[in-house]
Amino acid sequence: MAAGLRLGPLLRYVDWETASTATVWVEADRPCTAVVRCADGGSGSSRTFAVAGHHYALVVVTGLTPGSTTAYEVLLDDRRVWPPENHRFPASTITTPPLSTGDDPDGDGPAPVRVAFGSCRWAAPPAGGHASVRSDPVGPDALDTLAARLAADPDAVRPDVLLLLGDQVYADETSRETRQRLAARRDLDEPPGAEVADYDEYTCLYDESWRDPEVRWLLSTVPSCMIFDDHDVIDDWNTSSAWLTEIRAEPWWNERIVSGLMSYWVYQHLGNLSPAELAADPLYAAVHATPDGTEAVRRFAAGADADPTSARWSYRRIFGRVRLLMVDSRAARVLDEPQRAMIHPEEMRWLREELLSGPGSFDHVLIGTSLPWLLPPLVHEAEQWSSALCRGERGGPDGRWARVGEYLRQRADLEHWAAFPDSFEELTELIREVGSGPDAPATICVLSGDVHHAYIADAAWPAGTSGGGPDARVLQLTCSPVHNSIPGPLKATFRFGWSRAGRRFGRLLARHGRTGTAPVQWQKTDGPWFGNQLMTLTLHGRKAALSLVQAKSKRTGAQLQKVFDRSLTNDGPSTFSQSTKR
């Protein structure tokens, strides 16, 4: 029987340095050779590798024409499987940037780089489907709606890359259709119930998410970068040492975490890597050297959970004079209270080296972290306060206040950068250092999701900061969700958290917790916005602009509505009033 295409293709990596290489990910239904063949003569092939009875290939495509857009097709054992017959979408294409000079085809200077981003996407609402736009209880899917618009309008401007900043799948909140598949395998009255339990069940989540026709076409033609957040494994993953001790006592947890990391490596992480990184990856070589790579991937995933330094999920991407550092802010944590850190010291050293290397060679720095660096001020202070209580600022680490702090940390999801005070300060200082001096980039943007609303926060360093404030404009850009919801009380909490009254209440928490003053100040310049949404950064030379669109239900179907569109670089570094000081 001929091999069939089970999932994909996903266009993942496009090389902006050679402008002639890309990678395309596919899942087949049996062992085969996957071939990608492009209209301009570019091509590549790879034999599939096997994990848990599933068959995958990441095809390195070479010989692409710089500065071009070319259609491609996918063949399995010489039989074309993509595009399918009577496909209703435009051809899947690979777009490469202009070579060497970075000039655009019209000779108007450096080609613009368009980076779309967002996080938190239910493929279908938990315990319910979405047969139509109007029946979807959380509203239309922003990714679906973007795909439909691009497919319908061949002249529409497409992103150069799509950053998916976490919660690409929800292992702990499954849809009705997925629950039916799980129930056919096991008794859902037994733990972990309607949550996924193993690798095969994780494949159900990716099936549901990436087989969506619009999203499938979009991911086949717009390159993507991905990083996990908590729901890719479980809500509030790695909140604290106490949380970890409790979850590890569950008999189902080991299989869940190992399967979650296995599936993430296969479905998301591999495509984040360049061809050179793939060639140097010992695990990638190992799965290709054996008929069944399951045990090799399982050993790797178990080791990554036991020792965060044994695997690096963070990575760097270059888009002309734009540098992206995608940071793992989940698996790389240090949870023991005295050494508590958002990312392991070795990971922080890597981040520092990547951000400080090649000064003057980039105009914009993007730091992708699923969790926001700068939060609503009240939320920031609450996280700092709970962290201070847990480490014993009031009554010692075994006292009543420490127990209160841990209870609130877990119940209120107080586990962003602010809940790791040393890491918050270290990242803040690193951003200041990168943004300072004659070779500083024009902007440093921290891109995040997670909190189910969108906002823009402008950062400034107080007078007297050692070394001075940065010359670059520094912004927190948060965009979430792509397709999800937010309870009314939580929405009200976020609004209050940004208010003056919220700031004042936050200062009371800071005094009680003895947390001191943050090394950076910030104010919300725009937002908050609530809804299913995507942001797009357009970076052109040393200029930057940002737009935000929301998916809205209309009588004619879902449409993208632009709610924000503005330059970010007219005013240079922030000079907002010192009255925002905490």
C-alpha positions as CSV (number, residue, x, y, z in Angstrom):
1,M,0.0,0.0,0.0
2,A,1.3,3.5,-0.9
3,A,2.4,5.8,1.9
4,G,0.0,8.6,2.7
5,L,0.4,12.0,4.3
6,R,-1.0,12.0,7.8
7,L,-0.1,15.5,8.9
8,G,1.7,18.5,7.4
9,P,3.4,19.8,5.5
10,L,4.7,22.5,7.8
11,L,7.2,25.0,6.5
12,R,9.5,25.6,9.4
13,Y,12.9,27.1,8.8
14,V,13.9,29.5,6.1
15,D,17.5,30.4,6.0
16,W,18.0,34.2,5.8
17,E,21.7,34.0,5.5
18,T,22.0,31.9,2.3
19,A,18.4,32.6,1.2
20,S,18.5,29.2,-0.5
21,T,17.6,26.6,2.2
22,A,14.4,25.7,4.1
23,T,13.0,22.8,6.1
24,V,9.6,21.2,5.7
25,W,8.1,18.8,8.3
26,V,5.7,16.0,7.5
27,E,4.1,13.0,9.2
28,A,3.4,9.9,7.0
29,D,1.3,6.9,7.8
30,R,4.1,4.4,7.1
31,P,7.9,4.3,6.5
32,C,8.8,6.0,3.2
33,T,11.0,8.6,1.6
34,A,9.6,12.2,1.7
35,V,10.6,14.5,-1.1
36,V,9.9,18.2,-1.4
37,R,10.0,19.5,-5.0
38,C,9.9,23.2,-5.8
39,A,8.9,25.0,-9.0
40,D,12.2,26.9,-9.2
41,G,14.3,23.7,-9.1
42,G,14.9,23.5,-5.4
43,S,14.4,20.2,-3.8
44,G,15.2,17.9,-0.9
45,S,14.5,14.4,0.4
46,S,14.6,12.5,3.7
47,R,13.8,9.0,4.9
48,T,11.3,9.0,7.7
49,F,12.2,8.1,11.2
50,A,9.8,6.3,13.6
51,V,8.6,7.2,17.1
52,A,5.9,5.1,18.9
53,G,4.6,3.8,15.6
54,H,4.4,7.2,13.9
55,H,6.6,8.2,11.0
56,Y,8.1,11.6,10.4
57,A,10.5,13.5,8.2
58,L,12.1,16.9,8.3
59,V,13.1,17.6,4.7
60,V,16.0,20.0,4.1
61,V,15.2,21.8,0.9
62,T,18.2,23.3,-1.0
63,G,18.8,25.2,-4.2
64,L,16.0,27.7,-3.7
65,T,16.2,31.0,-5.5
66,P,17.0,34.0,-3.2
67,G,14.4,36.8,-3.2
68,S,11.7,34.6,-4.6
69,T,8.4,32.9,-3.9
70,T,8.1,29.4,-5.3
71,A,5.4,26.7,-5.1
72,Y,6.3,23.3,-3.8
73,E,4.8,19.8,-3.7
74,V,5.4,16.9,-1.4
75,L,5.9,13.3,-2.6
76,L,6.1,10.1,-0.6
77,D,7.9,7.3,-2.4
78,D,7.5,9.3,-5.6
79,R,3.8,9.7,-5.3
80,R,2.5,13.2,-4.9
81,V,0.5,13.7,-1.7
82,W,0.5,17.5,-1.4
83,P,-1.3,19.5,-2.6
84,P,-4.2,17.0,-2.6
85,E,-6.5,16.7,-5.6
86,N,-9.1,19.5,-5.8
87,H,-7.3,21.5,-3.2
88,R,-9.3,24.7,-2.5
89,F,-6.4,26.7,-1.3
90,P,-3.6,28.4,-3.2
91,A,-0.3,26.6,-3.8
92,S,1.9,26.2,-0.8
93,T,5.0,28.3,-1.3
94,I,8.4,29.0,0.1
95,T,9.5,32.6,0.2
96,T,13.2,33.4,0.5
97,P,14.6,36.8,1.3
98,P,16.9,38.8,-1.0
99,L,20.5,37.7,-0.8
100,S,23.5,39.5,0.7
101,T,22.7,43.2,0.6
102,G,19.3,42.8,2.2
103,D,17.8,45.1,-0.3
104,D,14.2,44.6,-1.3
105,P,13.3,43.9,-5.0
106,D,12.5,47.6,-5.6
107,G,15.8,48.8,-4.4
108,D,14.3,50.8,-1.6
109,G,16.7,49.7,1.1
110,P,16.6,46.8,3.6
111,A,13.7,44.4,3.0
112,P,11.1,44.7,5.8
113,V,10.8,41.8,8.2
114,R,7.2,41.0,9.3
115,V,6.9,38.9,12.5
116,A,3.4,37.8,13.5
117,F,3.0,36.3,17.0
118,G,0.5,35.1,19.6
119,S,-0.2,32.2,21.9
120,C,-2.8,30.0,23.6
121,R,-4.8,28.3,20.9
122,W,-7.6,25.8,21.5
123,A,-8.0,23.8,18.3
124,A,-11.6,23.2,19.7
125,P,-13.1,24.4,23.0
126,P,-12.8,21.8,25.8
127,A,-15.7,19.3,25.8
128,G,-17.2,21.0,22.8
129,G,-16.7,21.5,19.1
130,H,-17.0,24.5,16.8
131,A,-19.1,23.4,13.8
132,S,-19.4,27.0,12.7
133,V,-18.0,30.4,13.5
134,R,-21.3,31.5,15.2
135,S,-21.5,28.4,17.3
136,D,-18.0,28.7,18.7
137,P,-18.4,29.7,22.4
138,V,-15.0,31.5,22.5
139,G,-15.4,33.3,19.1
140,P,-13.6,32.8,15.8
141,D,-10.0,31.5,15.8
142,A,-7.5,34.2,14.9
143,L,-5.2,31.8,13.1
144,D,-8.0,30.3,11.1
145,T,-9.2,33.8,10.2
146,L,-5.7,34.9,9.1
147,A,-5.4,31.9,6.9
148,A,-8.7,32.5,5.3
149,R,-7.9,36.1,4.5
150,L,-4.4,35.2,3.1
151,A,-5.9,32.4,1.0
152,A,-8.7,34.6,-0.4
153,D,-6.4,37.6,-1.3
154,P,-3.3,36.8,-3.3
155,D,-2.1,40.4,-2.8
156,A,-2.4,40.3,0.9
157,V,0.9,40.9,2.7
158,R,2.0,37.7,4.5
159,P,4.2,37.4,7.6
160,D,7.7,36.4,7.0
161,V,7.5,34.2,10.1
162,L,4.8,33.2,12.6
163,L,5.9,32.9,16.3
164,L,3.7,30.6,18.3
165,L,4.6,31.4,21.9
166,G,3.1,28.5,23.8
167,D,0.0,26.4,24.5
168,Q,0.0,25.1,20.9
169,V,-1.9,22.1,22.3
170,Y,-3.8,21.7,25.6
171,A,-2.9,18.4,27.2
172,D,-5.1,19.2,30.2
173,E,-8.1,20.6,28.5
174,T,-9.3,18.3,25.7
175,S,-12.2,18.7,23.3
176,R,-15.2,16.5,23.0
177,E,-13.8,14.9,19.9
178,T,-10.4,14.2,21.6
179,R,-12.2,12.8,24.7
180,Q,-14.0,10.3,22.5
181,R,-10.7,9.1,21.0
182,L,-9.3,8.8,24.5
183,A,-12.3,6.9,25.8
184,A,-11.9,4.4,23.0
185,R,-8.4,3.5,24.5
186,R,-9.0,3.6,28.3
187,D,-11.4,4.3,31.1
188,L,-11.6,8.1,31.6
189,D,-12.8,7.6,35.2
190,E,-9.2,6.6,36.0
191,P,-6.5,9.3,36.3
192,P,-5.6,11.3,34.4
193,G,-9.1,11.2,33.2
194,A,-9.9,13.3,30.1
195,E,-6.4,14.7,30.0
196,V,-3.8,13.0,27.7
197,A,-1.8,10.2,29.2
198,D,0.9,9.1,26.7
199,Y,2.6,9.8,23.4
200,D,-0.1,8.4,21.2
201,E,-2.7,10.6,22.9
202,Y,-0.5,13.6,22.3
203,T,-0.6,12.8,18.6
204,C,-4.4,13.3,18.8
205,L,-3.9,16.8,20.0
206,Y,-1.6,17.7,17.0
207,D,-4.0,15.9,14.6
208,E,-6.9,18.1,15.9
209,S,-4.8,21.3,15.8
210,W,-2.9,21.0,12.5
211,R,-5.4,19.1,10.4
212,D,-7.7,22.1,10.5
213,P,-7.8,22.9,6.7
214,E,-7.1,26.7,7.0
215,V,-4.4,26.2,9.6
216,R,-2.9,23.4,7.7
217,W,-2.5,25.5,4.6
218,L,-1.2,28.5,6.6
219,L,1.5,26.5,8.3
220,S,2.5,25.0,4.9
221,T,3.3,28.4,3.5
222,V,4.3,30.7,6.4
223,P,7.5,29.7,8.3
224,S,6.9,29.1,12.0
225,C,8.9,29.2,15.2
226,M,7.5,27.6,18.4
227,I,8.1,27.3,22.1
228,F,6.1,25.5,24.7
229,D,4.2,26.9,27.7
230,D,2.5,25.1,30.6
231,H,-0.6,23.7,28.9
232,D,1.6,21.9,26.3
233,V,2.2,19.7,29.4
234,I,-0.1,20.7,32.3
235,D,-1.4,23.9,33.8
236,D,1.2,25.8,35.9
237,W,4.0,23.4,34.9
238,N,7.0,23.8,37.2
239,T,5.5,26.5,39.4
240,S,7.5,25.6,42.4
241,S,9.4,22.9,44.3
242,A,6.3,22.1,46.3
243,W,4.2,21.8,43.2
244,L,6.8,19.5,41.6
245,T,6.9,17.2,44.7
246,E,3.2,17.0,44.7
247,I,2.8,16.2,41.0
248,R,5.6,13.6,41.0
249,A,3.6,11.6,43.5
250,E,0.9,11.1,40.9
251,P,1.2,7.6,39.3
252,W,0.4,9.0,35.8
253,W,2.8,12.0,35.9
254,N,6.0,10.4,34.7
255,E,4.4,9.1,31.5
256,R,2.8,12.4,31.0
257,I,5.9,14.6,31.3
258,V,8.1,12.2,29.3
259,S,5.4,11.9,26.5
260,G,4.9,15.6,26.5
261,L,8.6,16.3,26.0
262,M,8.9,13.5,23.4
263,S,6.0,14.9,21.3
264,Y,7.3,18.4,21.7
265,W,10.7,17.4,20.3
266,V,9.1,15.7,17.3
267,Y,6.3,18.0,16.5
268,Q,7.7,21.4,17.5
269,H,11.3,21.6,18.5
270,L,12.9,19.9,15.5
271,G,11.5,22.5,13.1
272,N,13.0,25.3,15.2
273,L,16.5,24.1,14.2
274,S,18.6,25.1,11.3
275,P,20.0,22.4,8.9
276,A,23.4,22.8,10.5
277,E,22.0,22.4,14.0
278,L,20.1,19.3,12.8
279,A,23.2,17.8,11.3
280,A,25.0,18.3,14.7
281,D,22.1,17.0,16.8
282,P,23.0,13.5,18.2
283,L,19.4,12.5,18.9
284,Y,18.4,13.4,15.4
285,A,21.2,11.2,14.1
286,A,20.2,8.4,16.5
287,V,16.5,8.3,15.4
288,H,17.7,8.1,11.8
289,A,20.1,5.3,12.6
290,T,17.5,2.8,13.9
291,P,14.2,1.5,12.6
292,D,12.5,2.6,15.8
293,G,13.7,5.7,17.6
294,T,11.2,5.5,20.4
295,E,13.6,4.5,23.2
296,A,16.2,7.0,22.1
297,V,13.6,9.9,22.3
298,R,12.2,8.5,25.5
299,R,15.6,8.5,27.2
300,F,16.3,12.0,26.0
301,A,12.9,13.3,27.3
302,A,13.3,11.6,30.7
303,G,16.8,13.0,31.0
304,A,15.6,16.5,30.1
305,D,12.9,16.4,32.8
306,A,15.4,15.1,35.4
307,D,18.2,17.5,34.5
308,P,17.3,20.8,32.7
309,T,20.9,21.3,31.7
310,S,20.8,18.1,29.6
311,A,18.7,19.7,26.9
312,R,18.3,23.1,25.4
313,W,14.9,24.1,24.1
314,S,15.9,27.7,23.6
315,Y,17.2,28.8,20.2
316,R,18.3,31.7,18.0
317,R,17.0,32.8,14.7
318,I,18.3,35.5,12.4
319,F,16.1,37.5,9.9
320,G,18.5,39.9,8.2
321,R,19.3,42.5,10.8
322,V,16.7,41.2,13.2
323,R,17.8,38.8,15.9
324,L,15.3,36.5,17.7
325,L,16.1,34.6,20.9
326,M,13.4,32.2,21.8
327,V,13.7,31.4,25.5
328,D,12.5,28.3,27.4
329,S,10.8,29.7,30.5
330,R,9.3,26.4,31.6
331,A,11.5,23.4,31.5
332,A,14.8,25.2,32.3
333,R,13.6,26.4,35.7
334,V,15.5,25.9,39.0
335,L,12.8,25.4,41.7
336,D,14.7,24.8,44.9
337,E,13.8,27.9,46.9
338,P,17.3,29.3,47.8
339,Q,18.5,29.0,44.1
340,R,15.1,29.6,42.5
341,A,15.5,30.8,38.9
342,M,13.3,31.2,35.8
343,I,16.0,29.7,33.7
344,H,19.1,27.7,34.8
345,P,22.3,29.7,35.2
346,E,23.8,27.8,32.2
347,E,20.8,28.8,30.1
348,M,21.2,32.4,31.2
349,R,24.8,32.4,30.2
350,W,23.8,31.1,26.8
351,L,21.2,33.9,26.5
352,R,23.7,36.5,27.5
353,E,26.3,35.3,25.0
354,E,23.8,35.2,22.2
355,L,22.4,38.7,22.9
356,L,25.8,40.4,23.3
357,S,27.6,38.7,20.4
358,G,28.1,40.6,17.2
359,P,27.4,44.2,18.5
360,G,26.2,46.5,15.7
361,S,25.2,43.6,13.4
362,F,21.4,43.9,14.2
363,D,18.9,46.7,14.3
364,H,16.2,45.0,16.4
365,V,16.3,42.3,19.1
366,L,13.3,40.1,19.8
367,I,13.2,38.0,23.0
368,G,10.5,35.4,22.8
369,T,9.3,34.1,26.2
370,S,5.9,32.6,26.7
371,L,5.6,34.4,30.0
372,P,5.6,38.2,30.1
373,W,8.6,40.0,31.6
374,L,6.5,43.1,32.5
375,L,3.1,42.4,33.9
376,P,0.3,44.6,35.2
377,P,2.0,46.3,38.2
378,L,-0.3,44.8,40.8
379,V,0.3,41.3,39.4
380,H,4.0,42.0,39.4
381,E,4.0,43.0,43.0
382,A,1.8,40.1,44.0
383,E,4.3,37.7,42.4
384,Q,7.2,39.4,44.1
385,W,5.4,39.4,47.4
386,S,4.4,35.7,47.3
387,S,8.0,34.8,46.4
388,A,9.3,36.8,49.3
389,L,6.9,35.0,51.7
390,C,7.9,31.6,50.4
391,R,11.6,32.3,50.9
392,G,10.9,33.4,54.5
393,E,10.8,37.2,54.6
394,R,8.0,37.0,57.1
395,G,8.4,34.4,59.7
396,G,11.0,32.2,58.1
397,P,10.7,29.6,55.3
398,D,8.7,27.2,57.5
399,G,6.4,29.7,58.9
400,R,2.7,30.5,58.4
401,W,3.4,33.3,55.9
402,A,5.5,31.0,53.8
403,R,2.6,28.5,53.6
404,V,0.3,31.4,52.6
405,G,2.8,32.4,49.9
406,E,2.9,28.9,48.4
407,Y,-0.8,28.5,48.5
408,L,-1.3,31.8,46.6
409,R,1.5,31.1,44.2
410,Q,-0.2,27.9,43.1
411,R,-3.8,29.0,43.3
412,A,-3.4,32.3,41.6
413,D,-0.8,31.3,39.0
414,L,1.9,33.6,40.4
415,E,4.8,32.1,38.4
416,H,5.9,34.6,35.8
417,W,9.3,36.3,35.6
418,A,8.3,38.5,38.6
419,A,7.9,35.4,40.8
420,F,11.6,34.6,40.2
421,P,13.1,37.9,41.5
422,D,16.7,37.2,40.8
423,S,16.0,36.1,37.2
424,F,13.8,39.2,36.7
425,E,16.6,41.5,37.7
426,E,19.2,39.6,35.7
427,L,17.1,39.7,32.5
428,T,16.4,43.4,33.2
429,E,20.1,44.2,33.5
430,L,20.9,42.1,30.4
431,I,18.3,44.0,28.3
432,R,19.7,47.3,29.6
433,E,23.3,46.2,28.6
434,V,22.2,45.0,25.2
435,G,20.4,48.3,24.5
436,S,23.2,50.6,25.5
437,G,26.1,52.2,23.6
438,P,26.8,53.2,20.1
439,D,26.1,49.8,18.7
440,A,22.7,49.5,20.4
441,P,19.7,48.2,18.4
442,A,16.8,50.6,17.7
443,T,14.4,48.4,19.7
444,I,14.4,45.5,22.1
445,C,11.0,43.8,22.2
446,V,10.0,41.1,24.6
447,L,7.3,39.0,22.9
448,S,5.0,37.0,25.2
449,G,1.6,35.5,25.6
450,D,0.0,33.4,28.4
451,V,-2.2,36.0,30.2
452,H,-5.1,36.0,27.8
453,H,-5.0,39.7,27.0
454,A,-2.8,41.9,24.9
455,Y,-1.0,45.1,25.8
456,I,2.0,47.2,25.1
457,A,4.2,48.3,28.0
458,D,7.0,50.8,27.6
459,A,10.1,50.3,29.9
460,A,12.4,53.0,31.3
461,W,15.2,52.9,33.8
462,P,15.2,55.3,36.6
463,A,17.7,58.2,36.9
464,G,20.9,57.1,38.6
465,T,20.8,53.5,37.2
466,S,24.3,52.2,37.1
467,G,25.6,52.4,33.6
468,G,22.6,54.6,32.6
469,G,19.4,53.6,30.8
470,P,19.5,52.0,27.4
471,D,19.6,53.9,24.1
472,A,17.2,51.4,22.5
473,R,13.5,51.6,23.0
474,V,12.5,48.7,25.2
475,L,8.9,47.3,25.0
476,Q,6.9,44.4,26.4
477,L,4.5,43.2,23.7
478,T,2.0,40.7,24.9
479,C,-0.5,39.0,22.7
480,S,-2.9,36.2,23.8
481,P,-5.0,34.3,23.1
482,V,-5.2,33.2,19.5
483,H,-8.3,31.1,20.3
484,N,-9.4,30.8,23.9
485,S,-11.3,32.7,26.6
486,I,-10.9,34.6,29.8
487,P,-13.3,34.5,32.7
488,G,-14.9,37.9,33.6
489,P,-13.4,38.1,37.1
490,L,-9.9,37.6,35.7
491,K,-10.5,40.2,33.0
492,A,-11.5,42.6,35.8
493,T,-8.4,41.7,37.8
494,F,-6.1,42.5,34.9
495,R,-7.8,45.8,34.3
496,F,-7.5,46.7,38.0
497,G,-3.9,45.5,37.9
498,W,-3.1,48.3,35.4
499,S,-5.0,51.0,37.3
500,R,-3.6,53.6,39.7
501,A,-5.5,52.0,42.5
502,G,-3.9,48.7,41.6
503,R,-0.5,50.2,41.7
504,R,-1.1,51.6,45.1
505,F,-2.3,48.2,46.4
506,G,0.8,46.7,44.9
507,R,3.0,49.0,46.8
508,L,1.4,47.8,50.0
509,L,2.3,44.2,49.1
510,A,5.8,45.3,48.3
511,R,6.2,46.9,51.7
512,H,4.8,43.9,53.5
513,G,7.1,41.5,51.5
514,R,10.1,43.8,51.8
515,T,10.7,43.3,48.1
516,G,12.3,46.7,47.4
517,T,12.1,48.7,44.2
518,A,12.3,47.2,40.8
519,P,15.3,48.1,38.7
520,V,13.0,49.1,35.8
521,Q,9.8,51.2,35.5
522,W,7.1,50.6,33.0
523,Q,3.7,51.9,32.0
524,K,1.0,50.5,29.7
525,T,0.9,52.6,26.6
526,D,-1.9,50.7,24.8
527,G,-4.4,48.0,25.7
528,P,-5.5,45.9,27.4
529,W,-7.3,44.2,24.6
530,F,-9.4,41.1,25.1
531,G,-10.3,38.7,22.3
532,N,-8.8,36.2,19.9
533,Q,-5.9,38.1,18.4
534,L,-2.5,38.3,16.7
535,M,0.2,41.0,16.7
536,T,2.5,41.7,13.8
537,L,5.8,43.6,14.0
538,T,7.1,45.2,10.8
539,L,10.8,45.9,11.1
540,H,12.3,48.0,8.3
541,G,15.8,49.3,8.7
542,R,15.8,50.9,12.2
543,K,12.1,51.5,12.1
544,A,9.5,49.4,13.8
545,A,5.7,49.3,13.6
546,L,3.2,47.2,15.4
547,S,-0.4,46.2,14.4
548,L,-2.9,44.1,16.3
549,V,-5.9,42.3,14.7
550,Q,-8.8,40.5,16.3
551,A,-11.0,37.8,14.8
552,K,-14.6,38.9,14.8
553,S,-17.8,37.1,13.9
554,K,-19.7,38.7,11.0
555,R,-22.8,37.6,9.1
556,T,-20.5,36.7,6.2
557,G,-18.1,34.8,8.4
558,A,-15.1,35.5,10.6
559,Q,-13.1,38.6,9.7
560,L,-9.9,40.2,11.0
561,Q,-10.5,43.6,12.5
562,K,-7.5,45.9,12.9
563,V,-7.6,47.5,16.4
564,F,-4.1,49.0,16.6
565,D,-1.5,50.1,14.0
566,R,1.3,52.4,14.9
567,S,5.0,53.2,14.7
568,L,7.1,52.1,17.7
569,T,10.2,54.1,16.9
570,N,9.2,57.7,16.4
571,D,10.1,58.7,19.9
572,G,13.2,56.7,20.6
573,P,13.9,55.4,24.1
574,S,11.2,55.9,26.6
575,T,11.0,59.2,28.6
576,F,7.7,58.7,30.3
577,S,7.0,60.5,33.5
578,Q,8.8,59.5,36.7
579,S,5.4,59.6,38.4
580,T,5.1,56.0,37.3
581,K,7.7,55.1,39.8
582,R,6.5,52.4,42.3
